[in-house]
Amino acid sequence: MDAPSMSTLPAEIAASPRFLIVRLSAVGDVIQGMPLACALRDRFPESQIGWVVEARAATLLRGHSAIDELIELPRGWLKSARTVWQLRQRLRALRPDVVFEAQGLTKSAIVARLSGAQRRIGFGAPWGRELSGWLNTETVDTTDVEHVIDRNLALLRPLDIAAPKVEFRVPLGARDRTAVKRMIHECGVVDGFAIANSGAAWASKLWPNDRYATVAAWLGQHHGLPTLVTYGGAAERMAAEQIVAGAQGHARLAPPTSLTELAALAQRAKLFIGSDTGPLHLAAAVGTPCIGLYGPWPAERHGPYGPQHIAIQKMIFDGPTHRRRHASPKYMEAIQVDDVCEACAQILQRSDREAA
């Protein structure tokens, strides 16, 4: 529900306000929420900023320079009365002045409500779903923005923050960089490499493994660029092995990586190829030129953010989330190998011009 919003903070808290961000999951969405924290830190350098997140996506927020307090929730936390009570106690101890509920679901709006904050800013329709519009005290109309990152940043409008610089500041430690340096030497790609990540949480987002293999072979044959194939979990490793086997010797299986190691590895790559998943958005966040392959979700809204990236989408799917999850493979299969090779050539040629 819409509530009268105050465009500025009260004088008694303006010098050192206390903010809380609620974005619980998933990995890609949490990455795309990082600019919200960075913009708050830049505008209010003396503020205290907390973030509530579910455990699997928490890894990338630990040690983030814009976040003072990270509250990690276990899976199924809402089903445990004890966990909910403990969460309420911890949030009340933070005493947030303003909560940004950046997920638009009932469970995330419940977290915001548990904090006790008088101002709880969330999305208006259609992104404020379920009961979130009723549980938040202010809603922001984001119908004038397309990309999810711009939508997240629109939540700052009630504080008179408009069009802030988009930064992610993914925290990468010395241990991650050292591990990645070793991986690169062990894989024999010290002179440069591309990354292909074929995995996705939804089958409807998968691009055929044999096409990834053909692109990897093309990169090796035409640009002398080997491809590291990354993965997460046993099923994705099997797919990665199939890509390596079909790439005519131009692809290597990457070692297992944590999310932070994957970020450090992606930062060293010349380009990254993958579908709409956390690894793609992670690579974009650390500045690697990305080629995003899109089927069930619109690339304009969920593509890698910024002009240095290329999102490829040949067919448009129109329907609710549950239908997108089970969409026909034809939406991804409409993307041809030549489409991806052409995008790779554009990115590599641009990199060569910038390096000259």
Disulfide bonds with the S-S distance in Angstrom:
none
